[in-house]
Amino acid sequence: MRMMVMALVLVAGMSGVSSAKCFTFSGHSDVGVCVQGDSTDARKEAKKICESQEGSCGNVKSSSSKCHSNSGKCYDENGNASRSLSGY
């Protein structure tokens, strides 16, 4: 019984953790934008950041937990460019 209660507490605590993602786009496959969350709003925010930095980006093509760009086009949630971002 004690183990079951501990497992439920652990699962409940984990469900409140917000995931973050790095998104790539159909119009700019060399660009990645990493933001907090993986919701529709997070995807819209990533697209907005991409378009403010690169122009028309197209739709979200894929997502992952990291971004690497030899051209330095990994943008964080503040629009700052980097060659590599991870931990998202």
C-alpha positions as CSV (number, residue, x, y, z in Angstrom):
1,M,0.0,0.0,0.0
2,R,2.8,2.4,0.9
3,M,4.5,1.8,-2.5
4,M,1.2,2.4,-4.3
5,V,0.7,5.8,-2.6
6,M,4.3,6.8,-3.3
7,A,3.9,5.9,-7.0
8,L,0.7,7.9,-7.2
9,V,2.4,10.9,-5.7
10,L,5.3,10.6,-8.1
11,V,3.0,10.3,-11.2
12,A,1.0,13.3,-10.0
13,G,4.1,15.4,-9.5
14,M,5.4,14.5,-12.9
15,S,2.2,15.4,-14.7
16,G,2.7,19.0,-13.6
17,V,6.2,19.2,-15.2
18,S,6.1,21.3,-18.4
19,S,8.0,19.9,-21.3
20,A,9.8,22.1,-23.7
21,K,10.6,21.4,-27.4
22,C,12.7,22.7,-30.3
23,F,10.7,23.0,-33.5
24,T,11.8,23.0,-37.1
25,F,9.8,24.4,-40.0
26,S,8.8,23.4,-43.5
27,G,10.0,26.6,-45.1
28,H,13.4,26.8,-43.2
29,S,14.7,23.3,-42.4
30,D,18.0,24.9,-41.2
31,V,16.2,26.9,-38.4
32,G,15.2,25.6,-35.0
33,V,13.3,27.4,-32.3
34,C,13.3,26.1,-28.7
35,V,10.4,27.2,-26.4
36,Q,8.8,26.0,-23.2
37,G,6.0,23.6,-23.8
38,D,4.7,21.4,-26.6
39,S,1.1,22.8,-26.9
40,T,-0.5,24.6,-29.8
41,D,0.4,27.9,-28.2
42,A,4.0,26.8,-27.8
43,R,4.1,25.9,-31.5
44,K,2.6,29.3,-32.5
45,E,5.1,31.1,-30.3
46,A,8.0,29.2,-31.9
47,K,6.7,30.0,-35.4
48,K,6.3,33.7,-34.4
49,I,10.0,33.7,-33.2
50,C,11.1,32.0,-36.4
51,E,9.3,34.5,-38.6
52,S,10.6,37.5,-36.7
53,Q,14.2,36.3,-37.3
54,E,14.0,34.6,-40.7
55,G,10.8,35.8,-42.5
56,S,8.2,33.3,-43.7
57,C,9.0,29.9,-42.0
58,G,6.0,27.7,-43.1
59,N,4.5,25.2,-40.7
60,V,6.0,23.3,-37.9
61,K,7.7,20.3,-39.4
62,S,9.1,18.4,-36.4
63,S,10.2,18.7,-32.8
64,S,12.9,17.3,-30.6
65,S,14.7,18.0,-27.3
66,K,17.6,19.8,-28.9
67,C,18.7,22.0,-31.9
68,H,21.9,22.1,-33.7
69,S,22.6,24.5,-36.6
70,N,26.0,25.0,-38.3
71,S,24.8,28.4,-39.4
72,G,23.9,29.5,-35.9
73,K,20.1,29.4,-36.4
74,C,18.9,27.8,-33.2
75,Y,16.7,30.4,-31.5
76,D,15.6,30.4,-27.8
77,E,12.4,31.7,-26.5
78,N,13.9,35.2,-26.4
79,G,14.9,35.1,-30.1
80,N,18.7,34.8,-29.3
81,A,20.6,32.8,-31.9
82,S,23.0,30.0,-31.1
83,R,24.7,27.1,-32.9
84,S,23.3,24.5,-30.4
85,L,20.6,24.3,-27.8
86,S,19.8,21.3,-25.7
87,G,17.8,20.2,-22.7
88,Y,14.4,21.2,-24.1
